[in-house]
Amino acid sequence: MIMAFDGSSIDGSVYADVVRRAEHAPGWLDDTVSVWSTFGLAVFAVLMVVGWWQARRTGAADAVTALAVPVVVIVAYGVDMGVKLIVREDRPCQSLHALTLEACPAPGDWSFPSNHTALAAAAAVALTFVSRRLGAVAVVAALAMGASRVWVGAHYPHDVLAGAVVGGLVALTAMLVLRPRSGTMARRLAAVRLGALLLAA
């Protein structure tokens, strides 16, 4: 049997209060939050495409920065999964036997940190390097994603906070390293006939 960490002593009471509020909330609100929690990450993919499309009109280096965003998000996901496997925290719905909007995952589907929040935070931070406007939209969407994960009962608040820190730090570090090298990378991509990805026709 795999020993798992019980995070309920950290903020289990806050989690329980949020889940109770969700249980007594209007159906339309719960449905809206549930849909966002499940499918909201698609919005970040759309923002990445929009960011790349716009960046092609401002220069090859900017386009390289935009193309790096999904790669950075994937790296952040990998780091987040690594932390999950180290900490191995049970889901709150398992530890507290709470009635939640989202079906309780099977044991071994660890809770800390939140993957959804890490992906959203990484996308938001990375997109800020592409466009301040898109980054601002993504930040709001990332905050909504984190909150939704607690509302549907999938995570403790500290899981969401940790996911935001992991995703945000990975993205910030990666983009700070990449940004000064984007011009060189653009020239290399153009040399292998990938210039169409970098500049609008």
C-alpha positions in Angstrom: 0.0 0.0 0.0 1.3 3.4 -1.0 1.5 5.8 2.0 0.0 9.2 1.1 0.2 12.6 2.7 -3.1 13.9 4.2 -3.2 17.7 3.6 -6.5 18.2 5.4 -4.7 19.6 8.5 -3.4 22.6 6.4 -6.6 24.1 5.1 -9.2 21.3 5.2 -11.7 23.5 7.1 -11.5 26.2 4.3 -11.9 23.5 1.7 -14.9 22.0 3.5 -16.6 25.5 3.8 -16.1 26.1 0.0 -17.5 22.7 -0.9 -20.5 23.3 1.4 -21.2 26.6 -0.3 -21.0 24.9 -3.7 -23.5 22.3 -2.6 -26.0 25.0 -1.7 -25.2 27.4 -4.6 -27.6 27.9 -7.5 -27.4 25.2 -10.1 -26.5 27.6 -12.9 -23.4 28.7 -10.9 -22.2 25.2 -10.2 -22.7 24.2 -13.8 -20.8 27.2 -15.0 -17.9 26.6 -12.7 -17.8 22.9 -13.5 -17.7 23.6 -17.2 -14.9 26.1 -16.7 -13.0 23.8 -14.4 -13.2 21.0 -17.0 -12.8 22.8 -20.3 -11.3 26.2 -19.4 -7.7 25.2 -20.3 -8.8 25.3 -24.0 -9.1 29.1 -23.6 -5.4 29.3 -22.9 -4.7 27.3 -26.0 -6.7 29.9 -28.0 -4.8 32.7 -26.4 -1.5 31.1 -27.4 -2.6 30.9 -31.0 -3.8 34.5 -31.0 -0.6 35.6 -29.4 1.5 33.8 -32.1 -0.7 35.1 -34.9 -0.3 38.7 -33.7 3.4 38.3 -33.0 4.1 37.3 -36.6 3.1 40.8 -37.6 5.6 42.5 -35.2 8.8 40.5 -35.9 10.4 37.1 -36.1 11.8 37.4 -32.6 8.4 38.1 -31.1 7.0 35.1 -33.0 9.7 32.9 -31.5 8.7 34.1 -28.1 5.1 33.3 -28.8 5.9 29.8 -30.2 7.8 29.1 -27.0 4.7 29.6 -24.8 3.2 26.1 -25.3 6.6 24.5 -24.8 7.0 26.3 -21.6 3.6 25.2 -20.4 4.5 21.6 -21.2 7.7 22.0 -19.2 5.7 23.5 -16.3 3.3 20.5 -16.4 6.3 18.1 -16.2 7.7 19.9 -13.2 4.3 19.9 -11.5 3.9 16.2 -12.1 7.3 15.6 -10.6 6.3 17.4 -7.4 3.1 15.4 -7.3 5.0 12.1 -7.4 7.3 13.3 -4.6 4.6 14.7 -2.2 1.8 12.2 -3.0 -1.0 14.0 -1.3 -4.4 12.3 -1.2 -7.3 14.2 -2.8 -9.4 16.2 -0.3 -12.5 14.3 -1.3 -10.8 11.1 -0.2 -9.4 12.4 3.1 -12.5 14.3 4.1 -15.1 12.1 2.3 -16.7 15.3 1.0 -19.6 15.4 -1.4 -18.2 17.3 -4.4 -19.3 18.6 -7.8 -16.5 16.7 -9.6 -16.3 13.0 -9.2 -13.6 12.0 -6.7 -10.6 10.6 -8.5 -9.2 7.2 -7.7 -6.5 6.8 -5.1 -3.1 7.5 -6.5 -4.3 10.5 -8.5 -2.4 12.9 -6.3 -3.7 16.3 -5.4 -0.6 18.5 -4.7 0.0 20.7 -6.7 -2.9 21.4 -8.9 -2.1 20.5 -12.5 -4.9 22.7 -13.9 -3.6 25.7 -12.0 0.0 25.1 -12.9 -0.8 25.0 -16.6 -3.0 28.1 -16.3 -0.4 30.0 -14.4 2.4 29.0 -16.7 0.4 30.1 -19.7 -0.6 33.4 -18.1 3.0 34.3 -17.2 4.4 33.2 -20.5 1.7 35.1 -22.5 2.6 38.3 -20.6 6.0 38.2 -22.5 4.1 38.0 -25.8 1.3 40.6 -25.1 0.4 42.5 -22.0 -3.2 42.5 -23.1 -3.4 38.8 -23.7 -1.4 38.2 -20.5 -3.9 40.2 -18.5 -6.8 38.2 -19.9 -4.8 35.0 -19.1 -4.1 36.0 -15.5 -7.8 36.6 -14.8 -8.6 33.2 -16.5 -5.9 31.5 -14.4 -7.3 32.9 -11.2 -10.7 31.7 -12.2 -9.3 28.3 -13.0 -7.6 28.0 -9.6 -10.7 29.0 -7.7 -12.8 26.6 -9.8 -10.7 23.7 -8.8 -11.5 24.2 -5.1 -15.1 24.9 -5.8 -15.7 21.6 -7.6 -13.9 19.8 -4.8 -10.8 18.6 -6.7 -8.2 20.4 -4.7 -7.4 22.1 -1.4 -6.6 25.8 -1.6 -2.9 25.1 -0.8 -2.8 22.7 -3.9 -4.0 25.6 -6.1 -1.5 28.1 -4.5 1.3 25.6 -5.0 0.3 24.9 -8.6 0.3 28.7 -9.3 3.7 29.1 -7.8 5.2 26.1 -9.7 3.7 27.1 -13.0 4.4 30.7 -12.7 8.1 30.3 -11.6 8.8 27.8 -14.3 7.3 30.1 -17.0 9.0 33.2 -15.6 12.4 31.5 -15.5 12.1 30.0 -19.0 10.9 33.2 -20.6 13.6 35.3 -19.0 16.2 32.8 -20.4 14.5 32.6 -23.8 13.7 36.2 -24.5 17.3 37.5 -25.1 17.9 34.5 -27.4 14.8 34.8 -29.5 16.5 36.7 -32.3 19.2 34.0 -32.7 16.5 31.3 -32.6 14.5 33.1 -35.2 17.5 33.2 -37.6 18.1 29.5 -37.1 14.4 28.7 -37.8 14.5 30.8 -40.9 17.6 28.9 -42.1 15.7 25.6 -42.0 12.8 27.1 -44.0 10.4 27.6 -41.1 10.2 31.3 -41.7 6.5 31.1 -42.4 5.9 30.4 -38.7 7.7 33.7 -37.8 6.4 36.3 -40.2 3.1 37.2 -41.7 2.9 37.0 -45.5 
